[in-house]
Amino acid sequence: ALLSGIIAIFSKKGMTTHNISGSVYYWSMIVIGFTAFGIAIPKGNMFLLMIGGFSTYMTLTGIRFLTFRKNSPARFRPIDFCFVVLGLITLIVPTWYFTQIGWGRIGGFAIVFLVFGLFLLSMLVGDLKNSTKLSTYPKVWFLRMHISRMMAAFIATVTAFLVQNWQSDPVFIAWLLPTVIFTPVIIYFQKQLNPKKKNRPTLGLHE
């Protein structure tokens, strides 16, 4: 997932390399996400559940926005509401669990959960608000959403890789460093896709 994600970001849109690497990344993340649920729930690992749910939601909706762009008129379907429910479970279950055991017992991870949780919550609320207005948005809007969601999923990929290979002190540094680094990249691509811009980026975009 990490390698195919890097290739997808830096390959030209519409080209075979980008399409293949993007497909490999998508299916890798889906497998990782659902196997994370299978491991996290029996073991009670709420942080694995959180990162698995976050990355899976971003990956699924990232591709859905690409589908919306190609289909007219775009509209929310039952599967899209199922994705929202998946995201809500990712938030509700850890929140309930941490409340039961006491937030003070998880130390620096509370900051991690707060950042990822608020980010995911904003996505869920935004998707529900946009669910009835999709047909009114221009195609470039869907492309911006596709990029931001797939990049957010890639942030989760890098985060998972980093925390497995680097023990930082305090612990939240390793968890949040990829977000700090790659969020400006998301902003950059979205600005480049502003309808008023004459030049459009050719990196990391599906056609």
Rosetta blueprint (number, residue, H / E / L):
1 A L
2 L H
3 L H
4 S H
5 G H
6 I H
7 I H
8 A H
9 I H
10 F H
11 S L
12 K E
13 K L
14 G L
15 M L
16 T H
17 T H
18 H H
19 N H
20 I H
21 S H
22 G H
23 S H
24 V H
25 Y H
26 Y H
27 W H
28 S H
29 M H
30 I H
31 V H
32 I H
33 G H
34 F H
35 T H
36 A H
37 F H
38 G H
39 I H
40 A H
41 I H
42 P H
43 K H
44 G L
45 N L
46 M H
47 F H
48 L H
49 L H
50 M H
51 I H
52 G H
53 G H
54 F H
55 S H
56 T H
57 Y H
58 M H
59 T H
60 L H
61 T H
62 G H
63 I H
64 R H
65 F H
66 L H
67 T H
68 F H
69 R H
70 K H
71 N L
72 S L
73 P L
74 A L
75 R L
76 F L
77 R L
78 P H
79 I H
80 D H
81 F H
82 C H
83 F H
84 V H
85 V H
86 L H
87 G H
88 L H
89 I H
90 T H
91 L H
92 I H
93 V H
94 P H
95 T H
96 W H
97 Y H
98 F H
99 T H
100 Q H
101 I H
102 G L
103 W H
104 G H
105 R H
106 I H
107 G L
108 G L
109 F H
110 A H
111 I H
112 V H
113 F H
114 L H
115 V H
116 F H
117 G H
118 L H
119 F H
120 L H
121 L H
122 S H
123 M H
124 L H
125 V H
126 G H
127 D H
128 L H
129 K H
130 N H
131 S L
132 T L
133 K L
134 L H
135 S H
136 T H
137 Y L
138 P L
139 K H
140 V H
141 W H
142 F H
143 L H
144 R H
145 M H
146 H H
147 I H
148 S H
149 R H
150 M H
151 M H
152 A H
153 A H
154 F H
155 I H
156 A H
157 T H
158 V H
159 T H
160 A H
161 F H
162 L H
163 V H
164 Q H
165 N H
166 W L
167 Q L
168 S L
169 D L
170 P L
171 V L
172 F H
173 I H
174 A H
175 W H
176 L H
177 L H
178 P H
179 T H
180 V H
181 I H
182 F H
183 T H
184 P H
185 V H
186 I H
187 I H
188 Y H
189 F H
190 Q H
191 K H
192 Q H
193 L L
194 N L
195 P L
196 K L
197 K L
198 K L
199 N L
200 R L
201 P L
202 T L
203 L E
204 G L
205 L L
206 H L
207 E L
